[in-house]
């Protein structure tokens, strides 16, 4: 399904890198995309069709944004979706440990 998404990856001592992926950007698809790919390098190796982009809003058709942060041996994720009636308005639907978000996605698929 052509649900567009961006994925930002931040490490404690490095720049943020944002990647755009044209397909399966809904949360269940994103969970699959991010499995074993929690850095920009790993994500691009796993998904050669993904492209590095300037920022979350660089593509006007982006519906979802996932921001992955490595902080003190923990990986956190912020999940945001664009309100369909307001292209400039994003709402946060989850923020917290990525492991808990992965579990939440597994439960919703089952």
C-alpha positions in Angstrom: 0.0 0.0 0.0 1.4 3.4 -0.9 1.4 5.0 2.5 4.3 7.4 2.5 6.5 7.8 5.6 9.7 9.4 6.8 12.0 7.9 9.4 14.4 10.0 11.4 17.3 8.5 13.3 19.3 10.3 16.0 22.3 9.1 17.9 23.7 10.8 21.0 26.7 12.2 19.2 25.7 12.3 15.6 23.5 14.2 13.1 19.9 13.3 12.6 19.3 11.5 9.3 15.9 11.4 7.7 14.8 8.7 5.2 11.7 8.7 3.0 10.0 5.4 2.0 7.1 5.4 -0.4 5.5 2.1 0.7 3.8 0.6 3.8 4.4 3.6 6.1 1.4 2.8 8.3 2.4 1.7 11.9 2.2 -2.1 11.2 4.3 -1.7 8.1 6.7 0.6 9.8 7.3 -1.8 12.6 8.3 -4.4 10.0 10.6 -1.9 8.3 12.3 -0.9 11.6 12.8 -4.5 12.8 16.6 -5.0 12.8 17.0 -1.5 11.2 17.2 1.0 14.1 19.9 3.2 12.5 19.8 5.1 9.2 22.5 2.9 7.8 20.7 -0.4 8.7 17.4 1.0 7.4 18.8 1.8 4.0 20.6 -1.5 3.8 17.3 -3.3 4.5 15.3 -1.0 2.2 17.3 -0.1 -0.9 14.2 1.7 -2.2 14.4 4.2 0.7 16.0 7.6 0.1 17.7 10.1 2.3 15.7 13.3 2.5 16.1 16.7 4.0 13.4 16.5 6.7 10.0 15.1 7.7 8.2 17.8 5.6 10.3 17.6 2.5 7.7 15.4 0.8 4.2 16.9 0.8 2.6 13.5 0.6 4.1 12.0 3.8 1.4 10.6 6.0 3.5 9.2 8.9 6.7 10.1 10.6 8.8 7.9 12.9 11.6 9.4 14.9 14.1 6.9 16.5 16.4 8.2 19.2 19.2 6.3 20.9 19.5 7.6 24.4 21.5 6.0 27.3 21.4 2.4 26.0 17.7 2.8 25.3 15.9 3.2 21.9 12.9 5.5 21.9 10.4 6.3 19.2 8.0 9.1 18.5 5.3 8.2 16.0 3.4 11.1 14.4 0.7 11.2 11.7 -0.4 14.1 9.6 -4.0 15.3 10.1 -5.7 14.7 6.7 -7.6 18.0 6.8 -4.5 20.1 7.7 -1.3 19.4 5.9 0.7 21.4 8.4 -0.6 19.7 11.5 1.0 16.6 12.9 -0.2 14.7 16.0 1.8 12.4 18.2 0.2 9.0 18.5 3.0 7.3 20.5 6.2 8.3 22.2 8.2 6.0 24.4 10.4 2.8 24.3 10.5 1.2 20.9 10.2 -2.3 22.3 6.8 -1.4 23.8 5.7 0.1 20.5 6.8 -3.1 18.6 4.7 -5.2 21.1 1.7 -2.8 20.6 2.0 -3.3 16.8 2.1 -7.1 17.1 -1.1 -7.1 19.3 -2.9 -4.9 16.8 -2.1 -7.2 13.9 -3.1 -10.3 15.8 
